[in-house]
């Protein structure tokens, strides 16, 4: 089954290149529209219906509100339930919905029948929008929209309409460049990580078949990835059987109580103390590979007899260097959006492998 990772990587690369080659110009124009709306006081309002869409809605919100690239301004984005859209949305907002990915009046349909691949390409698209919308602020003139207390960092720049056609072309080329980068990174992640993914899938299958639980956690964008992993185990879009999985990032009361009363380093370890049983599995998602609360949670998981799995970026960080997890998949990049996109492919393949392994072996004795 290790061949699945290589095959999946090739299929994802082909779908991604076709998609972004066809859509680069439209994505560039959408970046311009978003910049205009933000400067007019608008927001992105991301509507999550299905469990997977809910994770995407939160992912959009955290990426726009908490920029991970130094110098980028915070931009207003909200994740809302469908029933709340009419109450919370304003005329100047841009609404994002999913399945298919729809941003304002623009509908994007990736060239794949695989719901995992379609979701991954959608994630790359909204990451690219976040990265490239900032290009247009300099050409439209800055305002305090989305800047809050730091708006003084963005002095007014004269509007230069004549430059916009050239900027749109440059942004379209950048879209293609970024899509090629993530295609290569998915190939590296799934290729180098094939054996680790297969071994992790087998361990997860054994645990779940024996009545165990998969505990998933991460910070920021990786927290939304944890949401997505749990959604895929509980309610896979392919209709696979529901599996027991718990999202340790889900309960804001628990998280804020722990962070306020003890500190952020214990956010996930304390929950494992409360919930985990020997034979369970802990799955950590970290772009840095060294977040203190991730490291502490993995250590606690081992103390409690859990199998540990980690998806990490950069060079693997402390987790890979110290062998802090039983199965480690490294996405070798220092660019956080691309890391997250490749990690989405990794955990989707992991989910596929769990299901295929379960079907080929049957329930554990």
Buried (B, 14 or more C-beta within 10 A) or exposed (E): BBEBBEEBBEEBBBBBBBBBEEBBBEBBBBBBBBBBBBBEBBBBBBBBBBBBBBBBBBBBBBBBBEBBEEEBBBBBBBBBEEEEBEEEBEEEBBBBBBBEBBBBEBEBEBBBEBBBBBBBBBBBBBBBBBBBBBBBBBBBBBBBBBBEEEBEEBEEEEEEEEEBEEBBEBBBEBBBEBBBBBBBBBBBBBEBBBEBBBBBBBBBBBBBBEEBBBBBBBBBBBBBBBBBBBBBBBBBBEEBEEBBBBBBBBEEEBBEEBBEEEEBBBBBBBBBEEEBEEBBBBBBBBBBBBBBBBBBBBBBBBEBEBBBBBBBBBEBBBBBEBEBBBBBBBBBBEBBBBBBBBBBBBBBBBBBBBBBBBEEEEEEE
